[in-house]
Every structure is written in structure tokens, then in C-alpha cells.
Amino acid sequence: MIFAAFCVLAPRMAFAADVRIDAKSEIDVTYKNDGYIRARITTKTSKRMRLRTLYAKSDGSKIEYTYDLNGTGVWETYSLQSGNGEYAIYILENVDGRRYSMVQKVDVGIEYSRENAPFLVPTQNVNYSADSNAVKKAEDLSKNADTDLKKVENIYKYIVETITYDTAKAKKIASGEITGYLPEIDDTLKTSKGICFDYSSLFAAMLRSQDIPAKLIMGYVALSQEHSYHAWNEIFVKDIGWIKIRSEVYFDGKSWERMDSTFASSNTAGKRTKFMSEDRNYTKDKEY
């Protein structure tokens, strides 16, 4: 298992911590209105641990996300990305096979402190800190940009032109040689290689570090008769007009828009341009 290191999030204001403590675990909901919580176990274990969030929609249905939780006792950060309202947060411990028992449950109600709050902070899948080299690179790419949309263009172009697809890593994940994979954005930046998860995590981290809302999307793409699981991004910039980013991918500046840096990076002679522009080729499963 590869675990992302917990990145410290600096609060925008000082207030009392709200950590819910149980016999085996802790859930920190101090920053729930900023769109995230932290969790950890308090005793190291070799058992597989998971964290689950359940969001109650107004129609009575629920949105569920399940994540791995490391067994080392190190804090990890998880998104509350489904909207304002009521969440149930569970820590689960593997019993055997696919069976899990509940270790801790916490119920919280949230109201975001700012628009798009969950997509402006580091989390387990988009893990960065002020000291990350990727954050420093994003700052460098943005320093001469006079609008947020120009920052998006510069960062997107950099990733598309610099990062190449890591076929060897993809094969190891597909074969099960690597399990529980989580991106390490500075490693992607250093090696200039990655799979779609790495591309999307890096892009989201660099944008969020510039206070530009970015989602990491997981879902299916219609590359052949069988749909393949894939990662891409959605971004949001307010009140800025149309711009052509690259490879005929357009962003209107006023709504969430799909951007696929993985496919754009291998867009030889524009072969993937039409594919990326057609909504029917993408089916969203999860957003982080």
C-alpha cells in the first residue's frame, strides 16, 4: 500500500478544535465547513482500514465514498465534497474477506465557508503542501498571468507538454502488483511520468494552490467496446470569457468544464481532439 503523507492545512481563522475520539480512532471535524475532515487510528495495525462518508440528499438517497485509511496512525485528509447538509463518517476495520466492522461513527452537518470549498484544499487524492515542489512550480507558471484563466492555460500546457504516460506503472497496477495506489505529485513532477491518476492529481493540486477550484474526476471512457477506468479534471473560473486551452478543448470560464491532460499529452496530430470534445465518451463515477 502506498500512502499519501498528510499535508498540514493552515486555518483561515483560529477556533477550537473539534476532534471526536474513540477507543481505536479519531476523527477531526474542525474544518468540516472548509470541505474536509481528518482521521487516523490511534494504534498501529496490519488490518485493512477504511474511511467511509455518507451524504444524505434531500430526496432520501445517499452519496457514498469509501477510502483506504493507513494503519500507521498518521493523519489523513478526506473531502466532504457532496454538498452542504448531513454526513455520516465511518471508520471501518476488515474482519475477513470483504467484511468490515464499524470502529467509529460521527455525524456532522456542514455549510461550506466558501463556494467550492472542497475543491480548494489538499486531500488524500490531491495531496500537497506549501512546501511541495509542484506548488512552487504552479506559482512560477502563474506569476506573469494576469487572470486565473491564463493561470489555468499555463499550468495545463506545462503538464501536457512535460508529463509522459507511464506504461510500466499502468501495467503493474492493472496486474495487481501495485495496489491501493495514490499519486505523489512531486514524484510525478520530478520524473515527468505518470498514469492518468497522476496527471489529474498534479493538475488539481497546482490549480488549488493558486486558489482555482479543481476537481479530480474518476470514471469511464469509451476507448473501445469495453469502457476503461480513467481520471481527468473539471475546473471552475468565474466571470471570464471563452478561451481555447489546447487541442480544441474549450472552457467557458463560468461553469465546470472537463479537461483531460492525459489524453491531450498524447494528442498526436490531433487524433484525440474529437474524442475529448464529445461528452458521450466520458461517464463520471466519482469526484474528489
Buried (B, 14 or more C-beta within 10 A) or exposed (E): EEBBEBBEBEEEEEEEEBEBEBEBBBBBBBBBBBBBBBBBBEEEBEEBBBBBBBBBEEEEEBBEBBBBBBBEEBBBBBBBBBBEBEBBBBBBBBEEEEEBEEBBBBEBEBEBEEEBBBBBBBBBBBBBBEEBEBBBBBEEBBEEBEBBBBBBBBBBBBBBEBBEBBEEBBEBBEEEEBEEBBBBBBBBBEBEBBBBBBBBBBBBBBBBBBEBBBBBBBBBBBEEEEBEEBBBBBBBBEEBEEBEBBBBBEBEBEEBBBBBBBBBBEBEEEEBBEBBBEEEBBEEEBBB
